[in-house]
Amino acid sequence: HGDDINTFYVTHLREPVDRSISHFKYQGRWNCNDLVFPGKSFTPVEDNAKKIKTWNQTGGHKPIKCRKGKKDTGGRYPVFSLAQCAVNCYTQWFSGLSCPEWGISLNQQYQVAEAKVLKYNFIAVIEKLRDPNYVQAVEDFFGVPGITEKGKPYCERQSHKANSNVPLIVRNDTRERLTRLNQVDIKLYHELSDCLDSGQYTFPKWDPNRFELHTYNITRAKAAEKRAKAGKNNG
């Protein structure tokens, strides 16, 4: 992470407890495949929903496991999915050291994660996207508009519908428990985001001359696609 000086590294963070609850609703409450594929006779209801009280492990409802490495590399590595993670997920994600068999303490994982993420060139903070000044500063930084436009993650529409039909009640003691379990991630989150609390966003503005661009700009591509469709309809 962040070691290639010719690459511009970007990542994002969300408040860890809110992220954990959101991912429980997205994929921890019901299996996405059950929600998406119409061939399955499945209706999401409270009786077949997993419970948030068991959403308290490094792998969501259960501890993360290690997978055997490939024949050419040997060893074992963690099977990590951010969507299937309830506690200290950023620390696991950035460190890559959460395989239980390695015996690496959470504090050591934190130190590695912190060192890696501090090498990134830009860290977007999801909560700050509510601030129009932050949004404008980020768009000026990258030279593209529309950063608050939502994409369409797999299963999102179906999971939103299921959670709307069967609303999740998050009790105070549940949030307090997740707060205790995510203390390491909360520490990392504040270390990386508290510098924005002043509301002064002094990011540099986009300079295309600093980059060798061979990338696909999805925002502009979508705008061009809309214009092309509008042209056909008008024709």
N, C-alpha and C positions, 0 to 999 in steps of 0.2 A: 504494500500500500504506500503510494506517495514517493517511491524511490526513483522513478524515471523523470529526470528534469525536463524531458521533452514532452511530457504529458501533463495536462491540466486536470487535477483531481478535484472532483466535486462529490459531496455527499449531503445527506440531510438528517436532521434529528427531530424527534417529537418528544414531548414530555413523556417519560417512561411509563407512568401509570395509565395515562390516557391511551398511549399506544398499546399497552397490554390489553386493556378492556376493548379497544377497537378491534384488535386482531382476534380476540375471543369471539366477538360478534361476527367477524368476517369469516373465520374458518375454524374456530375452536368450538363453536356451539353446535353446528352441523357440518358434515363433510361437504365440501364444495361440489364434488362430483355428484353427490346425491341431489343437490339443488339444481345443478346445471342440465344434466342429461334427462330429457323428457321421457325416454324409454323406461326409466325406473319409476316404479309405482311408489312414490315417496312424497309425503306431505309433512313439512316441518311443523311440529307441534311441541308443546312443552314436555310431553311424555317421552319423545325421542330425542330431546335436546340434551347435550352434555351440560353439566352444571359448572358455574363459574367458581364454586367453592373448591373444585379440583384443579382449577387453572392456576397452578402455583409452582410449576416445575420449569426447569431449564428447557425442556422440550414440550412445553404446553401443559398437557395433562399428565405427563410422565417425564422422568429425567431424560436428558439427551443420551443417545447411544453412540458408540463408535462403530464405524464400518471398516472392514478390512480394506487395505490399500490394494492398488493394482499390482499385478504380478511383477511389473518392471520397477515398482517403487517399494513394495512391501509395506510393513507397518500398518498403522490404523489412523483414521482421521474422523473428526466429528461429523455426524449427520445433522447439520444445522439448517433450520428454516426459520427466517424471521417471522413468518406468518404463523408458525407453530411454536411460538416461544412466549412464555409468560413472565419470566424473571431475568433481569440483567442481560437483556438481549443484545444491547449495543456493545457491552463489554465482550460478550461471546463473539459477536459479528466481527468486530474490528481486530480482536486478538487472534481469533482462529485457534484458540488453545483450550477449548472447553471439553475435550474428550476426557471423561472421568478416569480412564485407565492411565492417562499421563500423570495424574496426581499434581496438577498445577493449581495452586491456590487461586482463589478469586482475586485476591490482592495482586498477585503476580499477573493475572490476566488483565486486570485494570491498568497496571503500569505499561504493559505492552500495547493495549488498546489506546491509551492516552498518547503514547509516543507516536503511534502510527497515524492517528487521526489529526494530530497537530501538524503533520506534514502535508495535509490536504490544502489545496489552494482556496477552496471555498466550502463553507459549511452552511447550508440553508437551514433555518429554524422554522418548522412548520407553524408554530403558534404566532410567529411574527408576520405571517402572511395575512393576518387580520388588519395589519397596519398599512394603509395605502402608501405611506412614505417609504416603508421598507420594500414593498412591492415595486415601487418606482425605482428605488435604488438598485434592486436586484436586476430589473429589466434593463436599466442603463448599463449595469456592469456587464451583462451578457449580450447586450445589443439586440435583444428580441423582446417583443411584447407577449402577453398572454400567459405568464407563468402561473397564474391562478386557475387557468382552464384545466378542468379535471379530465384525466384520461379514463379509460374503461378497463380496469383490472379484471382479470378472470374472476367470474362468480360474483362480482360486486353487486350488479343489479339484482340477482337472485337472493343474495344474502341480505341486502337492504329490505327487499320485500318480505322475506321471512321474519326479520327482526321487527319490521313494522306490524306484521300480523300477530306476532308473539313478542310484545315488548319485553326487553330485559330490564329487570329491576336490580340496580346495583346498590346494595346497602352500605351504610357508612363503615361498618366493620369490615366489609369486603375491600373497600378502597383503602382502609387503614392497613389491612393485611398486605395488600399488594404494594403499598408504600414501604412497609418494613422490608419486604422481600426484594424490592428494587433499589435499596439504598445505594448500592455501588453505581448503578446506572444513573440514578438521580444526581449523584456527585459529579459524574462525567458530564451529564447534560448541563448542569449549572456552570461547570468550569468552561464549557464551550459556548454558552449562550448568554451568560450574565453581562458580558461586555456590550450587549445590545440594549440593555435596560435604559440607557440614557435617551434612546430615541434618536440619536445622532448617527446616521449611517453614511460614513465617509468612505464608501467604496469607490475605487477608480472607475472610470467609464470605459466602455468597450473600445478597444483599438484593434481593428482587424489586421493591422500591419504587424502585430506581435505574434500572430498565429499562422501556421501553415494549415489551411482549412481543407480537409478532405472528409467532411462530415455531412450528414443528412439532417437538415433543419426541418423537424416535423411540423413546427408552427407555420412556417412559410409554405410547406408542402400542402398542409390542410387548407390554408387560405387559397392557394392556387387551385386545389381540387374543387373548392366551393365555387370559385369564379367560373371554372370550366363547366360545372353542372348548371350554374345559373345561365350561362351562355347557351347551353343546349336547350334548356327549358324555354328560354326566350326565343330561340330559333324555331 
